[in-house]
Amino acid sequence: ETLDKGLEKTKQSVFSKLARAVAGKSKVDDDVLDNLEEVLITSDVGVDTTIKIIDRIQERVARDKYVSTSELNGILRSTIADLLTENNSGDTSNWDLPSDHKPYVILVVGVNGVGKTTTIGKLAYQFKKAGKKVYLGAADTFRAAAVEQIQIWGDRVGVPVVKQQMGSDPASVAFDTLQSAKANDADVVLIDTAGRLHNKVGLMNELKKIKDVMKKVVPTAPDEVLLVLDGSTGQNAFEQAKQFAAVTQISSLAITKLDGTAKGGVVIGISDQLKVPVKYIGLGEGMEDLQLFNRNEFVDSLFK
Ligand code: GDP
């Protein structure tokens, strides 16, 4: 329900474009496919993924000889669902964590403004609600506002935030956070980091140092490197994702601000091209507005 409402704009945009693409046509022909290609590209699915989708539909059309335009929706839906299935390693259906060790450590990366702090707050809320002991680490020491923001979320959710002065070594904050978390038998730790993409070598070294230092306390850390992307920026989010992937190994994605944007198609392209699973989606500013990504629900919601 929240998902349906959140994806409303994307849905409207895709469907109105789709309707125009098939207007006056009874069967899917090259003309319809050309128009569909344009619909997908302008819906932020991205060029490469769009071509992949069109190729598959073309194969189907060639095989079945006659495909009516009224069937196009269903074919498109199943093609996209297949694509998401191929490139996602499996949806997570609950907030459980691996039980073989703790704390489970999530290193959160992403540029400023994408909703990184908000996502950390929302995750903390969900994990806490699921009965887990949560610790937050304010390792974005570059901006005073970042430390304040994460503290606000920590207070709101009621979980401890480990921090140091602004400008201190992020790796040292991460180390402190893991030590406190371990000493207090925490289940999950979320570490905020500064995402300064304009200084790639600096960012690469910083993240490497944080990871190395964390292993001294928790050998399995980080269990997850979560990249947060702003879905409302469409193809820019995709570019950012590629740049981050070049700097450090990304294991999961959170795509925020899918409410209020018509660019939700970006989720399809990013997960296809990056081969990293979308794990969480942001559908609003509130504490509860984060969902575990479920590809079937997502596609259903888009094509309902
Ligand atoms: P950060 O700089 O990456 O840490 O970004 P923030 O977490 O401070 O978020 C930037 C702005 O985006 C804030 O105004 C948030 O309330 C807003 N925001 C974050 N996630 C979402 C979302 O899923 N939907 C909407 N509508 N706004 C969001």
Boltz pocket constraint, residues with backbone or C-beta under 6 A from the ligand:
constraints:
  - pocket:
      binder: B
      contacts: [[A, 110], [A, 111], [A, 112], [A, 113], [A, 114], [A, 115], [A, 116], [A, 117], [A, 118], [A, 119], [A, 149], [A, 255], [A, 256], [A, 257], [A, 258], [A, 259], [A, 260], [A, 281], [A, 282], [A, 283], [A, 284], [A, 285], [A, 289]]
      max_distance: 6.0
